[in-house]
Amino acid sequence: MKNKPLTNSQSRIISSVVLILAIVIVFILGKLAAKLAFILIFSIVLDEILVNFKHIKRPSLDYIISFVGFFLGSIFILSDQLNAWVLYWNTLYLIIMVASLIIFSNSVFLSLRRSYFFNRFIRYTLFLLPLFPVLTFSYLIDQENWRFFLAIVLVIGASSDSLGWIVGKTWGKHKLYPKVSPNKTIEGALGAIVGPGLILASFFTFMNGQSWPILFFIFSFLAAVGVLGDLWQSRLKRLFKIKDSSQLIPGHGGVYDRVDSHIFIAPFFLQFFLFYPYLFI
């Protein structure tokens, strides 16, 4: 008797369990293992961008140049050379992300895509896109309570994604941005933003007696940033006419599809942490 293929939902559940186990193992192994894990994750993201978005073949000169830049940058991060400058690098990262939200509007992107100088610039700096998150996560890993801080970032992204799907599926009626993501609704987006704010603010207030309204604003803001990151990546896939960044994770698409919101959440979380560390202790 022929075995039935797994449904998309079954594939997602199995992949999610494997991912959770991988996170637990990394947390147990310690800081170096965590840093190396993020370098591996974002090297895969870089590969997906080069091969599936930019259609650059492995191992062409452009492909090699991007990976040499990425791994040289990763070596500097592992050697703590950039930690003293993390605030400035993280601020630059935030500026780049905000600018990218503007750049990938239809008219601006199409104009830039025809620009010789823009394409030359992107050709030699594309490795920075996954390298900035490596710096952000590495700095968090250097902190004493690094597992707790990473868990916060991961929980914001995971709870936002789950609550957005549940609320959107149950009460969603009004489309959020149908040209980019036809299944997302305004109701689902509100659930994805407000839900993590309620859960995490209540948890921190109960545990540490912190100000609930301030925490609710911060965590809801971070969840909203994650929603923007998800929409940004959906927009990117539409512009490049692909469904998923790859088929590496069954039921989930590629690694970039799984970390798209965290790429936006992490630097904003780090910015709050750098200025108001007492809020997360």
C-alpha positions as CSV (number, residue, x, y, z in Angstrom):
1,M,0.0,0.0,0.0
2,K,1.4,3.3,-1.1
3,N,1.9,5.9,1.8
4,K,0.0,9.1,1.5
5,P,2.1,12.2,1.2
6,L,2.1,14.6,4.1
7,T,-0.3,17.5,4.0
8,N,1.1,21.1,4.2
9,S,-0.2,21.4,7.8
10,Q,1.5,18.1,8.8
11,S,4.8,19.2,7.2
12,R,4.6,22.5,9.1
13,I,4.0,20.8,12.4
14,I,6.9,18.3,11.9
15,S,9.3,21.1,10.7
16,S,8.2,23.3,13.7
17,V,9.0,20.6,16.2
18,V,12.4,20.0,14.6
19,L,13.2,23.7,14.7
20,I,12.2,24.0,18.4
21,L,14.4,21.0,19.2
22,A,17.3,22.7,17.3
23,I,16.8,25.9,19.3
24,V,16.8,24.0,22.6
25,I,20.1,22.1,21.6
26,V,21.8,25.4,20.7
27,F,20.7,27.0,24.0
28,I,22.2,24.0,25.8
29,L,25.5,24.1,23.9
30,G,26.2,27.7,24.8
31,K,27.2,31.1,23.4
32,L,29.7,30.0,20.7
33,A,27.3,27.4,19.4
34,A,24.5,30.0,19.3
35,K,26.7,32.5,17.3
36,L,27.8,29.8,14.9
37,A,24.1,28.8,14.4
38,F,23.1,32.3,13.5
39,I,26.0,32.6,11.1
40,L,24.9,29.3,9.4
41,I,21.2,30.5,9.3
42,F,22.0,33.8,7.7
43,S,24.6,32.2,5.3
44,I,21.6,30.1,4.0
45,V,19.5,33.3,3.8
46,L,22.3,34.9,1.7
47,D,22.4,31.8,-0.6
48,E,18.6,31.9,-1.0
49,I,18.8,35.6,-1.9
50,L,21.6,35.2,-4.4
51,V,20.3,32.0,-6.1
52,N,16.5,32.4,-6.0
53,F,16.0,36.2,-6.0
54,K,19.1,37.4,-8.0
55,H,19.5,34.2,-10.0
56,I,23.2,34.1,-9.4
57,K,24.7,30.7,-10.0
58,R,26.8,28.8,-7.6
59,P,29.8,29.3,-7.5
60,S,30.1,32.3,-9.8
61,L,32.3,35.2,-9.1
62,D,29.5,37.3,-7.7
63,Y,28.4,34.4,-5.4
64,I,31.9,34.0,-4.1
65,I,32.4,37.7,-3.5
66,S,29.2,37.9,-1.5
67,F,30.2,34.9,0.7
68,V,33.7,36.1,1.2
69,G,32.3,39.5,2.4
70,F,29.8,37.7,4.7
71,F,32.3,35.4,6.3
72,L,35.0,38.1,6.8
73,G,32.3,40.2,8.5
74,S,31.3,37.2,10.6
75,I,34.9,36.7,11.7
76,F,35.1,40.3,12.9
77,I,31.9,39.9,14.8
78,L,33.1,36.6,16.5
79,S,36.4,38.4,17.5
80,D,34.4,41.1,19.3
81,Q,36.0,43.8,17.1
82,L,32.7,45.5,16.4
83,N,31.0,45.3,19.9
84,A,32.1,48.8,20.8
85,W,30.4,50.2,17.7
86,V,27.3,48.1,17.9
87,L,25.0,51.1,18.6
88,Y,26.2,52.9,15.5
89,W,26.0,49.7,13.3
90,N,22.6,48.9,14.7
91,T,21.3,52.5,14.0
92,L,22.7,52.2,10.4
93,Y,20.8,48.8,10.2
94,L,17.6,50.5,11.2
95,I,18.0,53.3,8.7
96,I,18.6,50.7,5.9
97,M,15.5,48.8,6.8
98,V,13.3,52.0,6.9
99,A,14.8,53.0,3.6
100,S,14.1,49.6,2.1
101,L,10.4,49.9,2.9
102,I,10.4,53.0,0.7
103,I,12.6,51.7,-2.0
104,F,10.5,48.6,-2.7
105,S,7.4,50.5,-3.7
106,N,6.6,49.8,-7.3
107,S,7.8,53.0,-9.0
108,V,11.0,53.5,-7.0
109,F,12.1,49.8,-7.2
110,L,11.5,49.6,-11.0
111,S,13.5,52.8,-11.5
112,L,16.4,51.5,-9.3
113,R,16.3,48.1,-11.0
114,R,17.1,49.8,-14.3
115,S,19.9,51.8,-12.7
116,Y,23.4,50.6,-13.6
117,F,25.0,52.2,-10.5
118,F,22.4,50.8,-8.1
119,N,22.9,47.3,-9.5
120,R,26.7,47.7,-9.2
121,F,26.3,48.9,-5.6
122,I,23.9,46.0,-4.7
123,R,26.2,43.5,-6.4
124,Y,29.0,44.2,-3.9
125,T,27.1,45.0,-0.7
126,L,24.3,42.4,-0.8
127,F,26.1,40.3,1.9
128,L,25.4,43.1,4.4
129,L,21.6,42.2,4.4
130,P,22.2,38.9,6.4
131,L,25.4,40.2,8.1
132,F,23.6,42.9,10.1
133,P,21.3,40.4,11.9
134,V,24.4,38.3,12.8
135,L,25.9,41.3,14.5
136,T,22.6,42.1,16.3
137,F,22.1,38.5,17.6
138,S,25.8,38.1,18.5
139,Y,25.7,41.2,20.7
140,L,22.6,39.8,22.5
141,I,24.4,36.5,22.9
142,D,27.3,38.3,24.6
143,Q,24.9,39.4,27.4
144,E,24.6,37.6,30.7
145,N,21.0,36.6,30.2
146,W,21.4,35.9,26.5
147,R,19.0,32.9,26.4
148,F,16.3,35.0,27.9
149,F,16.8,37.9,25.4
150,L,16.9,35.6,22.4
151,A,13.7,33.8,23.7
152,I,12.0,37.2,23.9
153,V,12.8,38.0,20.2
154,L,11.8,34.5,19.1
155,V,8.5,34.5,21.1
156,I,7.5,37.9,19.7
157,G,7.9,36.6,16.2
158,A,6.3,33.2,16.8
159,S,3.4,34.5,18.8
160,S,2.7,37.3,16.4
161,D,2.7,34.9,13.5
162,S,0.4,32.4,15.3
163,L,-2.0,34.9,16.7
164,G,-2.2,36.8,13.4
165,W,-3.1,33.5,11.7
166,I,-5.7,32.5,14.4
167,V,-7.4,35.9,14.5
168,G,-7.3,36.3,10.8
169,K,-8.8,32.9,10.2
170,T,-11.5,33.4,12.8
171,W,-12.5,37.0,12.4
172,G,-10.6,38.3,9.3
173,K,-12.8,40.1,6.8
174,H,-10.9,43.2,5.6
175,K,-7.8,42.6,3.4
176,L,-4.6,44.3,4.7
177,Y,-2.5,44.5,1.5
178,P,-4.0,42.2,-1.1
179,K,-1.5,43.1,-3.8
180,V,1.4,41.9,-1.6
181,S,-0.2,39.3,0.6
182,P,-3.8,38.4,-0.4
183,N,-4.4,36.2,2.7
184,K,-3.5,38.7,5.4
185,T,-6.4,40.8,6.9
186,I,-6.5,43.9,9.0
187,E,-8.1,41.9,11.9
188,G,-5.2,39.3,11.7
189,A,-2.6,42.1,11.7
190,L,-4.2,43.6,14.8
191,G,-4.1,40.2,16.5
192,A,-0.5,39.8,15.5
193,I,0.4,43.2,17.0
194,V,-1.8,43.4,20.1
195,G,-1.6,39.8,21.1
196,P,2.2,39.6,21.8
197,G,2.0,43.0,23.5
198,L,-0.7,41.7,25.9
199,I,1.1,38.4,26.6
200,L,4.6,39.7,27.2
201,A,3.7,42.9,29.0
202,S,1.5,40.9,31.4
203,F,4.3,38.4,31.9
204,F,7.0,41.0,32.7
205,T,4.6,43.0,34.9
206,F,3.8,39.9,36.9
207,M,7.4,38.8,37.2
208,N,9.1,42.1,37.8
209,G,6.4,44.6,38.6
210,Q,7.4,46.7,35.5
211,S,5.1,49.4,34.0
212,W,2.5,47.5,32.0
213,P,1.5,50.3,29.6
214,I,5.2,51.0,28.6
215,L,5.9,47.3,28.1
216,F,2.7,46.8,26.1
217,F,3.7,49.7,23.8
218,I,7.2,48.3,23.3
219,F,6.2,44.7,22.7
220,S,3.3,45.7,20.4
221,F,5.6,48.0,18.5
222,L,8.1,45.2,18.1
223,A,5.3,42.9,16.9
224,A,4.2,45.5,14.4
225,V,7.8,45.8,13.1
226,G,7.7,42.0,12.6
227,V,4.5,42.3,10.6
228,L,6.2,44.9,8.4
229,G,9.2,42.6,8.0
230,D,6.8,39.8,6.8
231,L,5.1,42.1,4.4
232,W,8.4,43.4,3.2
233,Q,9.6,39.9,2.3
234,S,6.2,39.1,0.7
235,R,6.6,42.3,-1.4
236,L,10.1,41.2,-2.4
237,K,8.9,37.8,-3.5
238,R,6.2,39.4,-5.6
239,L,8.6,41.7,-7.3
240,F,10.9,38.8,-8.1
241,K,8.0,36.6,-9.0
242,I,8.8,33.7,-6.6
243,K,6.5,31.9,-4.1
244,D,9.1,31.0,-1.4
245,S,12.8,31.8,-0.9
246,S,13.5,28.1,-1.2
247,Q,11.9,24.7,-0.4
248,L,14.5,23.8,2.3
249,I,12.0,23.6,5.2
250,P,8.9,21.4,4.3
251,G,5.7,23.3,4.8
252,H,7.5,26.6,5.6
253,G,9.5,27.4,2.4
254,G,13.0,28.7,2.9
255,V,15.0,29.9,5.9
256,Y,14.5,33.5,4.8
257,D,10.7,32.9,5.0
258,R,11.1,31.8,8.6
259,V,13.3,34.7,9.8
260,D,11.8,37.5,7.8
261,S,10.0,39.1,10.8
262,H,12.9,38.5,13.2
263,I,15.3,40.3,10.9
264,F,13.2,43.4,11.6
265,I,12.3,42.7,15.3
266,A,15.9,42.0,16.5
267,P,17.6,45.3,15.8
268,F,14.6,47.3,17.2
269,F,14.7,45.1,20.3
270,L,18.4,45.7,20.6
271,Q,17.9,49.5,20.3
272,F,15.4,49.4,23.2
273,F,17.8,47.2,25.2
274,L,20.8,49.5,24.6
275,F,18.8,52.5,25.9
276,Y,16.5,50.9,28.5
277,P,18.1,47.6,29.6
278,Y,16.3,47.6,33.0
279,L,13.0,47.0,31.2
280,F,14.0,43.4,30.2
281,I,15.8,42.3,33.4
